[in-house]
Amino acid sequence: MPRPLFEGGLINIGHCANWFHFDDVVSTQDTARQLLSRGRSCGRAVVMADRQTGGRGRGGKSWTSLPGGLWMTVVLPLHPGFERRGLYPLAVGIAAVDAVDEIAGCAPDLKWPNDLLVGGAKLGGILCETSGSHLLAGVGINVGVDLSAIPRVPGSMPPANFAALTGEDLPDGHGTTKRLATALVHHLFLWEPKIGCAPDSIIDAWSTRSSMMGRVVDVIEGGSTYWAVVCGLDPSGGLIVEDSTGSTRTLNSAEVSLRIPGGSE
């Protein structure tokens, strides 16, 4: 059963219908989908958990979701037009960066299409899925997670938390997580409507919060691997790159890693 996130019960923020807070779930994405199927949420809602036992990221990759982190899914009605689906993870990324900056006083870097980075380490990630006419915007951020407890996967980026971002330990880990959740939903509700009415502003805002432009990346696409230089984003949120032959490509579902001295991230 969900329990209140804040004293006084479930809360409303703007046009958010309900917040559902659980101690443990397999995945907030799966829980949100179940709530939709049962009619518990027909508009905007937030599902949070202290821990996920089966958290996942893009491509079904496992995501370790330990106590001390922010694990949440925001349920939103989809805008008409499939061509704009690629803007959703960008809008969620913008909201996440702005929320972290508001709470921690430092902004992480955005990596296309769904990572929050601190240097060469991963602070958080975004997973956008659909369920009927709704978007399930999943966000995972290692706010105060003990990094030594996260299993290391060969070839993956090391994890980061707020201490890595700010250089200071959290004075109030659980309180920080709640404030971050509130700030993230607030910023998402500011940016998400622009997908329908001002999509160019999503592209511009994401680009200013990312250091990818002009960087060399390694791309895995359709079974092939090549390097390219990032040129920008197209109107639908795809990543525009120029490969070694000088040809321009637009990536929509490829795996991209940034090249850094001595390796990639």
C-alpha positions in Angstrom: 0.0 0.0 0.0 1.2 3.5 -0.7 2.0 5.8 2.2 1.9 9.6 2.4 5.1 11.3 1.1 4.5 14.3 3.2 2.7 14.8 6.5 -1.0 15.4 5.9 -1.4 12.8 3.2 -1.1 12.9 -0.6 -0.5 16.4 -2.0 -1.3 18.4 -5.0 1.3 20.5 -6.9 -0.2 22.5 -9.7 -2.1 20.0 -11.8 -0.6 16.9 -10.3 -3.4 14.5 -9.2 -1.7 12.2 -6.6 1.6 11.2 -5.2 1.9 7.5 -4.3 4.9 6.6 -2.1 6.0 3.0 -1.5 8.7 1.5 0.7 9.7 -1.1 -1.9 8.5 -1.8 -5.5 9.9 -3.9 -8.3 9.9 -0.8 -10.5 8.1 2.6 -10.2 7.4 2.3 -14.0 5.6 -1.0 -13.5 3.7 0.3 -10.5 2.6 3.4 -12.4 1.4 1.2 -15.2 -0.6 -1.0 -12.8 -2.2 2.1 -11.2 -3.2 3.3 -14.7 -4.7 -0.1 -15.5 -6.7 -0.1 -12.3 -8.0 3.4 -12.9 -6.2 4.9 -9.9 -4.7 7.6 -12.1 -6.3 9.0 -15.2 -4.3 12.2 -15.5 -1.1 13.3 -13.8 0.4 11.4 -10.9 3.7 10.6 -9.3 4.9 7.2 -8.0 7.9 7.1 -5.7 9.7 4.3 -3.8 12.5 4.2 -1.3 13.9 1.2 -3.1 13.4 -0.7 -6.4 14.2 -4.4 -6.6 14.0 -4.5 -10.4 14.8 -1.0 -11.5 15.8 -0.7 -15.2 17.2 1.8 -17.6 17.2 2.3 -21.3 17.4 -1.0 -23.3 16.3 -3.0 -20.3 19.6 -2.5 -18.5 19.5 -3.2 -14.8 19.5 -0.1 -12.5 20.6 -0.5 -8.9 18.1 1.5 -6.8 19.1 1.5 -3.1 17.7 3.5 -0.2 19.0 7.1 -0.3 18.2 7.7 -3.9 15.3 9.3 -5.8 13.3 6.6 -7.6 10.2 8.0 -9.2 7.8 7.9 -12.2 5.8 10.8 -13.3 2.6 10.0 -15.2 1.6 12.5 -17.9 -1.0 12.6 -20.7 0.7 12.3 -24.1 0.6 15.2 -26.5 -0.9 14.4 -30.0 1.7 13.6 -32.6 4.2 10.7 -32.5 6.9 12.9 -34.1 7.4 14.7 -30.8 7.9 11.6 -28.7 11.7 12.2 -28.7 11.2 15.5 -26.9 9.9 13.9 -23.7 13.2 12.5 -22.4 14.8 15.9 -23.2 12.1 17.8 -21.2 12.5 15.4 -18.3 16.3 15.8 -18.4 15.9 19.6 -18.3 13.6 19.4 -15.3 16.0 17.0 -13.6 19.0 19.3 -14.1 17.1 22.3 -12.9 15.8 20.5 -9.9 19.2 19.2 -8.9 20.7 22.7 -9.4 17.9 24.2 -7.2 18.4 21.8 -4.3 22.2 21.1 -4.5 23.4 24.4 -5.9 25.3 22.6 -8.7 24.0 21.4 -12.1 24.9 18.0 -13.6 25.6 17.6 -17.3 23.1 16.1 -19.7 24.2 13.3 -22.0 21.9 12.3 -24.9 19.4 11.0 -24.5 18.9 10.2 -20.9 21.9 10.5 -18.5 22.8 13.0 -15.8 26.6 13.1 -15.4 29.1 14.4 -12.9 32.5 14.4 -14.7 32.8 10.9 -16.0 30.4 9.4 -13.5 26.6 8.8 -13.7 24.5 10.7 -11.2 21.1 9.6 -12.6 19.2 8.4 -15.6 15.8 8.8 -17.3 13.5 6.2 -18.9 10.5 7.3 -20.9 7.9 4.7 -21.8 4.2 4.9 -22.8 1.1 3.2 -21.5 -1.9 3.8 -23.7 -2.4 7.6 -23.9 0.0 8.3 -21.0 3.8 8.9 -20.7 5.6 7.2 -17.9 8.6 9.4 -17.2 11.0 7.4 -14.9 13.8 9.2 -13.1 16.5 7.7 -10.9 19.1 9.8 -9.1 21.7 8.6 -6.6 21.0 11.4 -4.2 22.6 10.0 -1.0 23.2 6.4 -2.1 26.3 4.6 -0.7 28.3 4.3 -3.9 30.3 1.4 -2.5 27.2 -0.7 -2.3 26.5 -0.3 -6.1 27.8 -3.3 -8.1 30.2 -2.2 -10.8 29.5 -3.4 -14.3 32.5 -3.7 -16.6 32.4 -1.1 -19.4 29.8 1.0 -17.6 30.3 4.5 -16.1 31.0 4.6 -12.4 28.1 6.0 -10.2 28.0 9.4 -8.6 25.9 10.9 -5.8 25.2 14.4 -4.5 28.5 14.3 -2.5 30.4 13.8 -5.7 28.5 16.7 -7.2 28.8 19.2 -4.4 31.8 17.9 -2.5 29.8 17.8 0.7 27.9 15.1 2.5 24.1 15.4 2.7 23.0 17.0 6.1 19.5 15.4 5.7 19.4 12.7 3.1 15.7 11.8 3.2 14.6 15.4 3.4 16.8 16.3 0.4 15.2 13.5 -1.6 11.7 14.8 -0.9 12.7 18.3 -1.7 14.3 17.1 -5.0 11.2 15.2 -5.9 9.0 18.2 -5.4 11.3 20.5 -7.4 11.6 18.0 -10.2 7.8 17.7 -10.6 7.5 21.5 -10.5 10.1 22.0 -13.2 8.7 19.2 -15.3 5.3 20.7 -15.2 6.8 24.0 -16.5 8.7 22.3 -19.4 6.4 19.5 -20.5 3.6 21.8 -22.0 6.3 23.3 -24.3 6.5 20.0 -26.2 3.1 21.0 -27.6 3.4 24.8 -27.9 7.1 25.6 -28.1 9.2 22.6 -29.0 12.1 24.7 -30.1 12.5 25.9 -26.6 13.0 22.3 -25.4 15.8 21.8 -28.0 17.5 25.1 -26.9 17.2 24.5 -23.2 18.6 21.0 -23.4 21.5 22.1 -25.6 22.5 24.8 -23.0 22.5 22.2 -20.2 24.7 19.7 -22.1 28.5 19.8 -23.0 28.0 17.3 -25.8 28.0 19.8 -28.7 31.2 19.6 -30.7 32.4 16.6 -28.7 33.6 13.3 -30.3 31.4 10.3 -29.5 31.5 6.6 -30.1 28.2 5.4 -31.6 26.8 1.9 -31.6 24.0 1.6 -34.1 22.5 -1.3 -36.0 25.3 -3.6 -35.1 28.0 -1.2 -36.3 30.3 1.0 -34.3 31.8 4.3 -35.4 33.0 7.7 -34.1 31.4 11.0 -34.9 31.2 14.6 -33.8 28.0 15.9 -32.2 26.5 18.8 -34.3 23.2 19.3 -32.4 19.6 18.1 -32.0 17.0 17.9 -34.7 13.4 19.2 -34.1 12.2 15.8 -32.9 15.0 15.4 -30.3 17.3 13.2 -32.4 21.1 13.7 -32.1 22.7 15.0 -35.2 26.3 13.8 -35.7 28.9 14.0 -38.5 30.8 10.8 -39.1 34.4 10.3 -40.2 33.3 10.5 -43.9 31.7 13.9 -43.4 28.2 12.5 -43.7 25.5 13.8 -41.3 23.3 11.3 -39.5 20.4 11.7 -37.1 20.4 9.2 -34.2 17.2 8.3 -32.5 17.9 5.0 -30.7 21.6 4.5 -30.9 24.0 4.0 -28.0 26.4 7.0 -27.6 29.4 7.4 -25.4 31.5 10.5 -25.0 35.2 10.2 -25.7 37.5 11.4 -22.9 41.2 11.2 -22.6 42.1 7.6 -22.0 38.6 6.2 -22.7 34.9 6.9 -23.1 32.0 7.7 -20.9 
